[in-house]
Amino acid sequence: MRNRRRYSRRGVSTVVTTLLLVVATGVIGSALAAWSNSSFAMQSLQISNQTASKINLVKESFVVEDVWFYIKQPGNIYSANVTIRNSGSLAITVAKIYLNNTQVWSGNQVISVGSVVTIKDVPVGWRSGDMQSVWIHTARGTDTKQAWKS
Amino acid sequence: MSRINRKQRRGLSSVVGAVFMVLIMIGALNAILLTLRQQDTITQAVIDKSNSNLNKLNEAIGISDIRVSGNKLNMTISNAGGAAATLKSIYIVNETANKQYRYDLNIPVDGRNIVKNIGQSLPITLKNNTKYSVKLVTETGNTAATTITPLSSVALPMSLYLVPPTLTPNENITVLYAVSNNLTDGSLGRNISLNLNYTLSCTAGPTCSITKYVQPPSNTTFLSRGSMMLFKWVFKVNAPDMTYVTFNASLLNAKLGNYAIEKGYVKLVESAQTSFSSEIIINSGLVQKPEIFTIVPSPFGDSSDKGLWGVIVANPTTTPMNVSRVVISAYTAETTGGGSTEMLNSGCSVTAVFPATTWSCPHANMLEWKDTINNQVIPGLEARSFLAKVQPGNPTLEPAFMISVAVFTSMGQFTKTGDSGGIRDVSESLANVYLTDAAGTAIRGNQTINAAQSVTLYVAMADLDTSTSTYVKSGTRLIINVPKGFTGVTVPGGQTGFTTSVPIQYSDGSTQIVATLNQNLGDTSAEIKVLQFTVTAPAAPSPPAKRIYIMHTLIDGETASGFSAGAFAEIVLVVKP
């Protein structure tokens, strides 16, 4: 009887072990596959975003048509009107204007495709006949730097 | 049994692992493919951007011309590049008022093309005497800029030239006015208007006037940047001696002090060099002096009869000229002294033709007409002949004795040398050639004819010696050089004594008539053969004025003795309008 019992329990542990191994393998494998797919998806999303950002940056194009230096009255405020044309295929947002590497204006001036906007009354210190370095910075990070005679 | 199961499960884990591996690889591959696609998109965007920038570089717009038409801007824009450009904005700055105007444009300019009349539709009205700067901006950001500078703010280089600077009364003076636009950029914008003032230093009246004959086709014109224009006027100045004529040239609305002044001087020339006869005289140029022409017999005897001598004085000026004395002198190479060197004897026998009196031979080899009280007056652009028949002296053989003619006038004394005649110490012909009439009775040295009209002229070829043994041989030629300008020269055939041929037309416009004697001339007594021909006088110049032409007429042949027959006459033809 005792021998028969011993024979009837023989291999249970192997099965259990095998089952455990299979389950463990399935769980670990699934987890690894899920993690890797998630990671790849996240990477893909990042790449897509970065690519879109860079493409937008590349497609962004604008022209500083004119910088008109004048003295605003009343108050004798030395100012400038900066006229910008969006010559690209995306709307742009002018974020900052620098004069001689000094920020003189900041904002969110949106310029739609093909249109012209004059950012008026930018307070700048200028002297007649001097060359002024005008630097336009957009929200996407495009920069244009030009010299204008005041 | 367990052995069998163990064998059945063998490799299951590898399969499961492979499945997971495939899943992971698919995910990784997707990520890689996405990355590649994104990279491709970026590359395409960069290419597009590069093309756009290349197009920007291929634009080359420029403002070829800018001016103000009807107070509106009028520009011509050129695009020298290969890519089309689109003009999007124009900025106009009133530099005087320091005010800026901006207007939208949408004007395409194809590559290597121009577009005209840009700015005519803009609502801005440009003011006179105001400086503007203009800037054009294309869609890609290229710009072209220039300025419009008013004439009142720039001193243009200008010069005035008078030709001639010294002139005689009643002569034309040409005024040349040169203006340069030396602006380094921009344009004058508007047309320039000429402004020429002139004054005489004499008191205005019939003898003090200035008349404009020629002026520029238009008083206003556009002077482009970097160009120079020359304007011409012609005036006739009727003013007394030592009068100044002042010309002041400028431009309307020119900058203060921007003008050019030149002075001309009206002056009579009191003396001048001797000159030879000319083919054509057209006014007097810079020297006011008579022109002297001669009629010389050759051979001049020896004979007891008289040969014809003549001096024709032409006044090429427009003012009258008084002649008080005419002296003809003859010279020989032979040692002087004794009768053998006298072509003209002292106190020679003279028959006056014109003037009718006061001819004489004061001493040997000199024939003179003199009247210091009653001068012969030659009107302006007219001629006067001084003619006399003189008996020859008795020299030795002189195939070519020299002749000089001196004329004393109110404009000074002038002398002509260089002519010669022949004379022989035994009986010889008195060969002559001169202007005459249809009957051959008149003796003339000059004739006045109407411009552009046909006229018949008569030239006499004569042997004035009455001896039958002296004559001019048949075959001797009468040559008439009709001056250039005369046209339609026709010589009728069948004329008595002459065999004629078709006149020869020379490339300089002159015509030569050659008539050959077909019988001896003067072998019965003194004899005259008249050759007639028809010519059409030149048209009158503009402005109308008289012109003086010289018709050289000569004999080419020999006499019965074999002596050269070379008489000649420089006949003056005055063509009046």
Interface residues (C-beta under 8 A of the other chain):
Chain A: R10 G11 T14 T18 L21 V22 T25 G26 G29 S30 L32 A33 S36 N37 S39 F40 A41 Q43 S44 I47 S48 Q50 T51 K54 I55 V58 K59 S61 V63 V64 E65 D66 W68 Y70 T83 R85 S87 V116 T118
Chain B: M1 S2 N5 R6 R9 L12 S13 V16 G17 V19 F20 L23 I24 G27 A28 N30 A31 L34 T35 Q38 Q39 T41 I42 A45 V46 D48 K49 S52 K88 S89 Y91 N98 Q100 R102 D104 K135 V137 E139 T140 G141
